[in-house]
Amino acid sequence: MRNITKDIFLNAIQCPTLGWMIRNEVISKRTMTIGDEFRMDEGKYIGKQARKLFPTGILVDEKNLTDALDKTKELIKDSKVKVIFEGTFSVNNYFTKADVLIRKKVGWQLFEVKSAVNDKAEYIDDMAYTAIVIKLSGLKLSKIALLLLSRDYRLGMSTNNLFNEVDHTEEVLDRMKAFEEWFEKIDCITSHEKCPKPKLKFECKKCEIFSECVGKDIKNHIFDIPRINKSKFDKLLKLGIQKIEDIKDDLLLTEIQQKVKKCVQENKVIIEDGLKTELDSITWPAYYLDFESVKFAVPIYPDVIPQCQIPTQFSIHKCSGIGCEEAHFEYLADPSKDCRKEIAEKLIQAMRGGGSIIIYTSYEKTIINALRERYPEFSKELEDLVSRMVDMNAIIKSKINHPDFHGKTSLKVVLPILVPEMSYDEFEIADGDSALAIFAYMALGRYHSKKEIEDIRENLLKYCKQDTFAMVRLHQCLIDLT
């Protein structure tokens, strides 16, 4: 049986069933996507950069657990060793690695390295788990902190400028106290021969195995109610309600939630008043716009902050009327340089004049507003583009309820329901996360063959074009629904 890791422990606190299944390897490992691979590679790279801050540090890089534990113990005993990287600890079936440990006159300092610029509450739990295993191993910690990426870092600066230190000693110590009572329990629960019976709770909503566990065989779960909060969920659960079909009319739901409930219970598409008015407000020619972007933990372009969202391509379908395609514009950046200024110019050129600009969610508006801020010389033209934008997602969310939406209105959910003949199944690149990672790897020089690069560029353009054509087809469908 596996040792208990941070992932097992933190999951088991929320859900003993999930913790047991992970430790006993009942859950099949999810196939790693190229997006997962990219984030893992970035995490490893950031770890290496953090080690440069402590030139005398010694890395525990033994692959075998026993060897790693032995080396860590030797380094701790050697008073000449001041810094340890990836120190490995195991106690009572619990296992952890410490990113950075620094020896002080009294105790040790623990640093956890993250490839993020923003602090998050979940990091406290991460550090608390590592710290408590280290403490139970007999090591005294005097300080517990994060090393986060600095917004002030720019390409060409010293690695010393890449990180910000955020002290979380007090918060972590408090969390460790809460964790102590769980240590014996979690080991007992997850090592038992039988899996604990699952229990529905609010945290199940985001669980990867929800539909195979407590959500199995429930087509319209109460989690499909948009923006359901814990308080409302607890109230429904107390009444023994797990299906939307079982919700009574007198239960206090918001107006939007009531509409979803009615749609499911009547099992029919419900079109709200005002859909035709919304669609009639669109002026022609209309431009259907979609962006793809990239971001790097450590910037590879000048004057870019860590984790900055950089637009890399766009697709625009220009239509003179419903379904009447007049032109298609597309752009894909040169991955060797920051092409944001050229993107701004191309956007203005392609959509100059009047006509609505149709987007799906506010992402495109956010990208263009960032371009406005960066290039004030284009501010007026880019502001005009923003003022002409119509969010198709917002229209669908407010005016259409479909029993098969299950409370979600993302493009990948709505498209196969309203336009079933359209699909991304045969596409080499079929989602934004993959597009981001593949472009990033191009920029980092992973691909060398000219043909391979040409194929990748073609697939990136094909994927982005499909997104805007999907909006053209959805628009036709919305007109039909009116």
Summary of the structure (lengths in Angstrom):
residues: 482
radius of gyration: 26.3
end to end distance: 58.9
largest distance: 77.2
contacts: 1430
relative contact order: 0.10
helix: 47%
strand: 17%
